[in-house]
């Protein structure tokens, strides 16, 4: 994608999308296409709204406040919430940022529910105590990103020198 012309990438985007497995790859594809073909931003939004916001920020395409708030409401539990907020900041969507600040507790709750969903725990089971500032949720999410839940890491359970 780095070397393909926007025309080539636009023409072959359907085939490329079948091969791309990560949202950041899709964002990168459209980041190359949209400056030449801005109407394709609607297509990206239908595929992934967080990538859409990121590409809008990088290309300085304005997002209406109402749209930004609606996208935030849908994705506040997504692990890419920071990228979404960054995008709104880059676009100076201050009303959306004010809405986000007033929603900090709901963000923390949505992020916690997302983590619990990752472990497939019953909704009434508390997996970790969520502190007022959300450190518990952030530490757990960090551990997941580091691969702590990877079954291959279970071999380290047997390396305890006290056993």
MODELLER restraints for C-alpha pairs under 7 A, 6 or more apart:
rsr = mdl.restraints
at = mdl.atoms
rsr.add(forms.Gaussian(group=physical.xy_distance, feature=features.Distance(at['CA:1:A'], at['CA:29:A']), mean=6.34, stdev=0.5))
rsr.add(forms.Gaussian(group=physical.xy_distance, feature=features.Distance(at['CA:6:A'], at['CA:32:A']), mean=5.98, stdev=0.5))
rsr.add(forms.Gaussian(group=physical.xy_distance, feature=features.Distance(at['CA:6:A'], at['CA:33:A']), mean=4.81, stdev=0.5))
rsr.add(forms.Gaussian(group=physical.xy_distance, feature=features.Distance(at['CA:6:A'], at['CA:36:A']), mean=6.73, stdev=0.5))
rsr.add(forms.Gaussian(group=physical.xy_distance, feature=features.Distance(at['CA:9:A'], at['CA:33:A']), mean=6.68, stdev=0.5))
rsr.add(forms.Gaussian(group=physical.xy_distance, feature=features.Distance(at['CA:10:A'], at['CA:33:A']), mean=6.22, stdev=0.5))
rsr.add(forms.Gaussian(group=physical.xy_distance, feature=features.Distance(at['CA:17:A'], at['CA:26:A']), mean=6.99, stdev=0.5))
rsr.add(forms.Gaussian(group=physical.xy_distance, feature=features.Distance(at['CA:20:A'], at['CA:26:A']), mean=6.52, stdev=0.5))
rsr.add(forms.Gaussian(group=physical.xy_distance, feature=features.Distance(at['CA:23:A'], at['CA:51:A']), mean=6.74, stdev=0.5))
rsr.add(forms.Gaussian(group=physical.xy_distance, feature=features.Distance(at['CA:27:A'], at['CA:51:A']), mean=5.20, stdev=0.5))
rsr.add(forms.Gaussian(group=physical.xy_distance, feature=features.Distance(at['CA:27:A'], at['CA:55:A']), mean=6.46, stdev=0.5))
rsr.add(forms.Gaussian(group=physical.xy_distance, feature=features.Distance(at['CA:31:A'], at['CA:55:A']), mean=5.69, stdev=0.5))
rsr.add(forms.Gaussian(group=physical.xy_distance, feature=features.Distance(at['CA:34:A'], at['CA:40:A']), mean=6.12, stdev=0.5))
rsr.add(forms.Gaussian(group=physical.xy_distance, feature=features.Distance(at['CA:34:A'], at['CA:41:A']), mean=6.34, stdev=0.5))
rsr.add(forms.Gaussian(group=physical.xy_distance, feature=features.Distance(at['CA:35:A'], at['CA:59:A']), mean=6.99, stdev=0.5))
rsr.add(forms.Gaussian(group=physical.xy_distance, feature=features.Distance(at['CA:41:A'], at['CA:52:A']), mean=6.80, stdev=0.5))
rsr.add(forms.Gaussian(group=physical.xy_distance, feature=features.Distance(at['CA:44:A'], at['CA:52:A']), mean=5.66, stdev=0.5))
rsr.add(forms.Gaussian(group=physical.xy_distance, feature=features.Distance(at['CA:45:A'], at['CA:52:A']), mean=4.98, stdev=0.5))
rsr.add(forms.Gaussian(group=physical.xy_distance, feature=features.Distance(at['CA:49:A'], at['CA:71:A']), mean=6.85, stdev=0.5))
rsr.add(forms.Gaussian(group=physical.xy_distance, feature=features.Distance(at['CA:50:A'], at['CA:84:A']), mean=5.79, stdev=0.5))
rsr.add(forms.Gaussian(group=physical.xy_distance, feature=features.Distance(at['CA:53:A'], at['CA:84:A']), mean=6.58, stdev=0.5))
rsr.add(forms.Gaussian(group=physical.xy_distance, feature=features.Distance(at['CA:53:A'], at['CA:87:A']), mean=5.96, stdev=0.5))
rsr.add(forms.Gaussian(group=physical.xy_distance, feature=features.Distance(at['CA:54:A'], at['CA:84:A']), mean=6.82, stdev=0.5))
rsr.add(forms.Gaussian(group=physical.xy_distance, feature=features.Distance(at['CA:54:A'], at['CA:87:A']), mean=5.30, stdev=0.5))
rsr.add(forms.Gaussian(group=physical.xy_distance, feature=features.Distance(at['CA:56:A'], at['CA:62:A']), mean=6.77, stdev=0.5))
rsr.add(forms.Gaussian(group=physical.xy_distance, feature=features.Distance(at['CA:57:A'], at['CA:87:A']), mean=5.25, stdev=0.5))
rsr.add(forms.Gaussian(group=physical.xy_distance, feature=features.Distance(at['CA:57:A'], at['CA:90:A']), mean=5.84, stdev=0.5))
rsr.add(forms.Gaussian(group=physical.xy_distance, feature=features.Distance(at['CA:57:A'], at['CA:91:A']), mean=5.68, stdev=0.5))
rsr.add(forms.Gaussian(group=physical.xy_distance, feature=features.Distance(at['CA:60:A'], at['CA:91:A']), mean=6.69, stdev=0.5))
rsr.add(forms.Gaussian(group=physical.xy_distance, feature=features.Distance(at['CA:62:A'], at['CA:91:A']), mean=6.78, stdev=0.5))
rsr.add(forms.Gaussian(group=physical.xy_distance, feature=features.Distance(at['CA:65:A'], at['CA:93:A']), mean=6.44, stdev=0.5))
rsr.add(forms.Gaussian(group=physical.xy_distance, feature=features.Distance(at['CA:65:A'], at['CA:95:A']), mean=6.62, stdev=0.5))
rsr.add(forms.Gaussian(group=physical.xy_distance, feature=features.Distance(at['CA:65:A'], at['CA:96:A']), mean=5.96, stdev=0.5))
rsr.add(forms.Gaussian(group=physical.xy_distance, feature=features.Distance(at['CA:68:A'], at['CA:96:A']), mean=6.31, stdev=0.5))
rsr.add(forms.Gaussian(group=physical.xy_distance, feature=features.Distance(at['CA:69:A'], at['CA:96:A']), mean=5.57, stdev=0.5))
rsr.add(forms.Gaussian(group=physical.xy_distance, feature=features.Distance(at['CA:75:A'], at['CA:81:A']), mean=6.84, stdev=0.5))
rsr.add(forms.Gaussian(group=physical.xy_distance, feature=features.Distance(at['CA:76:A'], at['CA:107:A']), mean=5.53, stdev=0.5))
rsr.add(forms.Gaussian(group=physical.xy_distance, feature=features.Distance(at['CA:76:A'], at['CA:110:A']), mean=6.29, stdev=0.5))
rsr.add(forms.Gaussian(group=physical.xy_distance, feature=features.Distance(at['CA:77:A'], at['CA:107:A']), mean=6.51, stdev=0.5))
rsr.add(forms.Gaussian(group=physical.xy_distance, feature=features.Distance(at['CA:77:A'], at['CA:110:A']), mean=4.42, stdev=0.5))
rsr.add(forms.Gaussian(group=physical.xy_distance, feature=features.Distance(at['CA:77:A'], at['CA:111:A']), mean=4.52, stdev=0.5))
rsr.add(forms.Gaussian(group=physical.xy_distance, feature=features.Distance(at['CA:77:A'], at['CA:114:A']), mean=5.88, stdev=0.5))
rsr.add(forms.Gaussian(group=physical.xy_distance, feature=features.Distance(at['CA:78:A'], at['CA:111:A']), mean=6.96, stdev=0.5))
rsr.add(forms.Gaussian(group=physical.xy_distance, feature=features.Distance(at['CA:88:A'], at['CA:97:A']), mean=6.96, stdev=0.5))
rsr.add(forms.Gaussian(group=physical.xy_distance, feature=features.Distance(at['CA:108:A'], at['CA:134:A']), mean=6.31, stdev=0.5))
rsr.add(forms.Gaussian(group=physical.xy_distance, feature=features.Distance(at['CA:112:A'], at['CA:137:A']), mean=5.93, stdev=0.5))
rsr.add(forms.Gaussian(group=physical.xy_distance, feature=features.Distance(at['CA:115:A'], at['CA:141:A']), mean=6.95, stdev=0.5))
rsr.add(forms.Gaussian(group=physical.xy_distance, feature=features.Distance(at['CA:116:A'], at['CA:127:A']), mean=6.84, stdev=0.5))
rsr.add(forms.Gaussian(group=physical.xy_distance, feature=features.Distance(at['CA:128:A'], at['CA:136:A']), mean=6.76, stdev=0.5))
rsr.add(forms.Gaussian(group=physical.xy_distance, feature=features.Distance(at['CA:129:A'], at['CA:136:A']), mean=6.45, stdev=0.5))
rsr.add(forms.Gaussian(group=physical.xy_distance, feature=features.Distance(at['CA:130:A'], at['CA:136:A']), mean=5.21, stdev=0.5))
rsr.add(forms.Gaussian(group=physical.xy_distance, feature=features.Distance(at['CA:130:A'], at['CA:137:A']), mean=6.17, stdev=0.5))
